[in-house]
Amino acid sequence: MLQSIEEVGMERGMEIGMERLEQTRIQIAKSLLQSGKLTQKEIATITGLKPDEITKLANKGVQKWSR
């Protein structure tokens, strides 16, 4: 659902953009974790997520990927 800044206002537009950025960073981290070619620390550096957030994603992923 695309909305223009004029429709939602500058402040809400910034919030929406930041939410989408966070989701994109999480998706990138998940993809990098699945590749198995980088360490969690390297993924944290690339995505800008905190190392504990990467660990949580990895732990969730292990449960999903092992099924």
C-alpha positions as CSV (number, residue, x, y, z in Angstrom):
1,M,0.0,0.0,0.0
2,L,1.9,3.0,-1.3
3,Q,1.0,6.3,0.3
4,S,2.4,9.7,-0.5
5,I,3.9,12.0,2.1
6,E,1.1,14.5,1.3
7,E,-1.5,11.8,2.3
8,V,0.0,10.8,5.6
9,G,2.2,13.7,6.6
10,M,5.9,14.0,6.9
11,E,6.2,12.4,10.4
12,R,4.1,9.4,9.6
13,G,5.9,9.0,6.2
14,M,9.2,8.8,8.0
15,E,7.8,6.2,10.4
16,I,6.5,4.1,7.5
17,G,9.9,4.4,5.8
18,M,11.8,3.3,8.9
19,E,9.5,0.3,9.4
20,R,10.1,-0.8,5.8
21,L,13.8,-0.3,6.2
22,E,13.8,-2.5,9.3
23,Q,11.8,-5.3,7.6
24,T,14.3,-5.1,4.6
25,R,17.3,-5.4,7.0
26,I,15.7,-8.5,8.6
27,Q,15.0,-10.1,5.3
28,I,18.6,-9.5,4.2
29,A,19.9,-11.0,7.5
30,K,17.7,-14.1,7.0
31,S,19.0,-14.6,3.5
32,L,22.6,-14.2,4.6
33,L,22.0,-16.6,7.5
34,Q,20.5,-19.2,5.1
35,S,23.5,-18.9,2.8
36,G,25.8,-20.1,5.7
37,K,28.7,-18.2,4.2
38,L,29.0,-15.4,6.8
39,T,29.3,-15.3,10.6
40,Q,26.5,-13.7,12.6
41,K,28.9,-10.9,13.5
42,E,29.5,-10.2,9.8
43,I,25.8,-10.2,9.1
44,A,25.2,-7.7,12.0
45,T,27.9,-5.4,10.5
46,I,26.4,-5.6,7.0
47,T,22.7,-5.1,8.0
48,G,23.3,-2.8,10.9
49,L,21.2,-5.0,13.2
50,K,22.4,-5.8,16.7
51,P,24.3,-9.1,17.1
52,D,21.6,-10.4,19.6
53,E,18.9,-9.7,16.9
54,I,20.9,-11.8,14.5
55,T,21.2,-14.6,17.1
56,K,17.4,-14.5,17.6
57,L,16.8,-14.8,13.8
58,A,19.3,-17.6,13.6
59,N,17.7,-19.5,16.4
60,K,14.2,-19.1,14.9
61,G,15.7,-20.2,11.5
62,V,17.3,-23.3,12.9
63,Q,13.9,-24.4,14.2
64,K,12.2,-23.7,10.8
65,W,15.0,-25.0,8.6
66,S,15.4,-28.3,10.5
67,R,11.7,-29.3,9.9
